[in-house]
Amino acid sequence: MRAAAALSLAMDLGKSMVKCGAEMNRVEETIIRVCYAYGMKRVEVFSIISMMTVTAFDADGNDYTQSRRIYAYSNNLGRLEQLNALSREICFEHPDIATAQSELEKINSEEKRFRLSACFGNALAAAAFAIFFGGSWRDSLATIPIAVMIYLMNSFIKTKGMNRLFFTAVCSALSGFFALLFVHFGLADNADMIMIGDIMLIIPGLMLINSIREMLCGDVMSGLMRFLETMIIALAIACGFAVPILLLKGV
């Protein structure tokens, strides 16, 4: 029972890390280390971004196999840092399994909430990108309300289980629509510069980097799946911005 509970804890921790955007080799290493911390002698892990299967052997040679299906994931580096801290605590201090499981559930139960600093960071990044790519100061200011809208949508709509591709397309379409309106009413100079500034908040750059890193580390299947999803999301962004451009052409 202790071995099965330890394996279940390791699997739940690994699943939580995947859902936060962790690389698969880090997830596999965490599962192995947690299992070893609770007395397992050999651990075999197979994981991709949508599925994990682990077989662990205890000191008596008994084997335990569990799997976890992962339906959705995103990038939540704050929660990932907490999960990493918990895994290190487990490996070094070997707390009771029930206590560790309770700590994991506490981390996972924390809802994503509005943070003024994160909202300000979104607005500042969008404004800076607009200037960087050649926009005027009016274009830079116009990116700010759109960036705030994107952050609010990420905080209160995306977390409700909306399909990621659909959410990205809708978010892009609304951003492009407001950018064109700002220029139409004389509040900004270049709609394309506003779009470029705000699009940088949506582009899955971290996911792309992780996909390449996984392929270089030997996790080819996970890397290819993540890379393919990145390309599909980029296509959704392009289609989302194309819609208001086509609809409002000539307005």
Secondary structure, DSSP 8 states (H G I E B T S, - for coil): -HHHHHHHHHHHHHHHHHHTT--HHHHHHHHHHHHHHTT-SEEEEEEETTEEEEEEE-TTS-EEEEEEE-------HHHHHHHHHHHHHHHHH---HHHHHHHHHHHHT------HHHHHHHHHHHHHHHHHTT--HHHHHHHHHHHHHHHHHHHHTGGGT--HHHHHHHHHHHHHHHHHHHHHTTS-S-HHHHHHHHHTTTS-HHHHHHHHHHHHTT-HHHHHHHHHHHHHHHHHHHHHHHHHHHHTTT-
